[in-house]
Amino acid sequence: MGKQNKAYFKKGFKLGIPIGIGYFSVSFAFGMLAVSSGLSPVLALVISMTNVTSAGQFAGMQVMVLGGTYIEMALTMLIINARYFLMSLSLSQKVSKKLTSLQRALMSFMVTDEIFAVASMEVGAVTGWYWLGLSIMPYLGWSGGTLAGALAAGILPKSLQDALGIALYGMFIAIIIPAAKHSKPIVMTLIIAIGISCVLEYIPVFSHISSGFAVIIVTLIAAGIMAYIAPIEEKGEEEESCISC
């Protein structure tokens, strides 16, 4: 690992630490749910190590508990996780042009809401070493939290279990707010997204839309409007991450 790559990795690793801490608490709840639903701690751990998707795993667990078919499981995962298509498409325009197709494919495994948010705010191109550093703690936090929750199932009171489920939302707010303080387009995007979300939630005609599709609709409309109003200036293809930022 060269000096520059080491700096990219170190920067990404630091940014991934708070994400990993947040993931631990949320996956802790998933581990408890999995064991209480009849799965072994080992199987719960394997699910988290091969998925890394909070909403998808919780929904998938419900399908399993209710005895759903493979088709129902596939459709549920497609709807809930379809937003990652949009995130991956966006990041594909930001990652370093030096990365191969295989490297990009490996990176896609760790495209999550929070990692996407952090990487999207990175100055310049996202390198492979930066992405590796950014992904390590979230992956360990998600897997480790699941195992800890699975082993602790039945010990913690239900009130504490419920509280752990909202930790991810607080972490996501902590990622967005600092960036919004220094960027009017981000503030406008948040306002538009909140407005559309309220419309989809409280207007009866839209009540049949699932939460997964609602996220996609909000993302497309809010991002589309802001891309037209405040487009991002193109940077040079060889520009890499800003290590000192």
Secondary structure, 3 states (H helix, E strand, C coil): CCHHHHHHHHHHHHHHHHHHHHHHHHHHHHHHHHHHCCCCHHHHHHHHHHHCCHHHHHHHHHHHHCCCCHHHHHHHHHHHHCHHHHHHHHHHCCECCCCCHHHHHHHHCCCCHHHHHHHHCCCCCECHHHHHHHHHHHHHHHHHHHHHHHHHCCCCCHHHHHHHCCHHHHHHHHHHHHHHCCCHHHHHHHHHHHHHHHHHHHCHHHCCCCHHHHHHHHHHHHHHHHHHHCCCCCCCCCCCCCCCC
